[in-house]
Amino acid sequence: MIRPGRGVAPGVVLALAGAGALSWAPVAVAQSAAAPPRAQVLIVSGLGGTPEYSELFREQAERLIGALRERLGVSDESIVWLAEDAAISPRASGRATVEAVEREVLAMAARAGPADPALILLLGHGSGRGDDSRFNLPGPDLTAEALSVWLTAFTTQTVAVVNAASASGGFVPAVAGERRIVVTATRSPRERERTHFGRFFIDAFALDEADIDKDERVSLLEAFHYATGEVRRHYERDDQMLTEHALLDDDGDGEGALEPSAEGPDGLVANRFFLAAAPAAVAQAAADDPEVAALLEEKQRIEDAIAALRARRSELGEDEYDDQLEALLLDLARINRALRDPGGAPCG
């Protein structure tokens, strides 16, 4: 159930950032081959505080935009970037004021089709007051409660909110709700140190390593696991104590999980949330051929099993884990080969 914000006066305007996403479940592919969902992208990079951080957030935003355009096929008209300083890059659409964000959030909700998902990413610094988290912007900061109010403009779409800032954990209980995926770089507002989650989350879509099932797409769950793994390795390489613990919530209970899986309660929706659409040939074939539609259903089952296995890795011996993963990946490779050649038969 969507929870409205607490104590937010009408007209309060807030800033948020995101990368639009395409969500493809097997049935949706078959039903929507003629008009696939469109990515709706809004990126907001907040206050840097120092030239070093301002440059870092600019680089991250531009890297994400490049991946969306060049690797994932997101159209230019679907990408909006509000930056700390609009002059920082020719790609920036405007300055990240609360007034501009109000306009762009409502515009994105208005232009999104009923099945068009949105991925909202916050890049910058955050602050915490008790159990509440804020995202730092020029002028008024973004509060989690007010963000929840603005998201009610998305009446049928699934929206993923990724707050990559420090002290971001308070966004999970405040923003979680029906048709919402909430990811935060920290598990509470009290983790206030600089975070590295955003850089690795963007890498998940700009590189190939996060595609664990090798289906040429990265789900939000895959991106989450890739980013959290790289964060841990970053701290281990520097021999530092881990000061950020990312959370994911997609069942609406507002509790979140450090290790979500496709078996739920958290992770099921994120495992089926993508930034790239299924290949057009496969989508059309699914609409025309029940056998292809069945292959897609089997593919989703295997992907869910892979995500669930990864979440249980610490419970299994290394050989047992490797054997199970290899078997699942071989099954998935067989399905993917068949889908790349819709007229052919699956390989045994």
Stockholm file with secondary structure:
# STOCKHOLM 1.0

chainA/1-348         MIRPGRGVAPGVVLALAGAGALSWAPVAVAQSAAAPPRAQVLIVSGLGGTPEYSELFREQAERLIGALRERLGVSDESIVWLAEDAAISPRASGRATVEAVEREVLAMAARAGPADPALILLLGHGSGRGDDSRFNLPGPDLTAEALSVWLTAFTTQTVAVVNAASASGGFVPAVAGERRIVVTATRSPRERERTHFGRFFIDAFALDEADIDKDERVSLLEAFHYATGEVRRHYERDDQMLTEHALLDDDGDGEGALEPSAEGPDGLVANRFFLAAAPAAVAQAAADDPEVAALLEEKQRIEDAIAALRARRSELGEDEYDDQLEALLLDLARINRALRDPGGAPCG
#=GR chainA/1-348 SS CCCCCSSCCTTCCCCCCCCCCBCCCHHHHHHCSSSCCCCEEEEEECCCSSHHHHHHHHHHHHHHHHHHHHTSCCCGGGEEEEESSGGGCTTCCEECCHHHHHHHHHHHHHHCCTTCCEEEEEESCEEEETTEEEECCSSSCEEHHHHHHHGGGCSSSCEEEEECSTTCTTHHHHHCCTTEEEEESSSSTTCCSCCCHHHHHHHHHHSSTTCTTCSSCCBHHHHHHHHHHHHHHHHHHTTCCCCCCCEEECSSSSCCBSSCCTTSSSSTTGGGCBSSCCCHHHHHHHHHCHHHHHHHHHHHHHHHHHHHHHHTGGGSCHHHHHHHHHHHHHHHHHHHHHHHSTTSCCCC
#=GC SS_cons         CCCCCSSCCTTCCCCCCCCCCBCCCHHHHHHCSSSCCCCEEEEEECCCSSHHHHHHHHHHHHHHHHHHHHTSCCCGGGEEEEESSGGGCTTCCEECCHHHHHHHHHHHHHHCCTTCCEEEEEESCEEEETTEEEECCSSSCEEHHHHHHHGGGCSSSCEEEEECSTTCTTHHHHHCCTTEEEEESSSSTTCCSCCCHHHHHHHHHHSSTTCTTCSSCCBHHHHHHHHHHHHHHHHHHTTCCCCCCCEEECSSSSCCBSSCCTTSSSSTTGGGCBSSCCCHHHHHHHHHCHHHHHHHHHHHHHHHHHHHHHHTGGGSCHHHHHHHHHHHHHHHHHHHHHHHSTTSCCCC
//
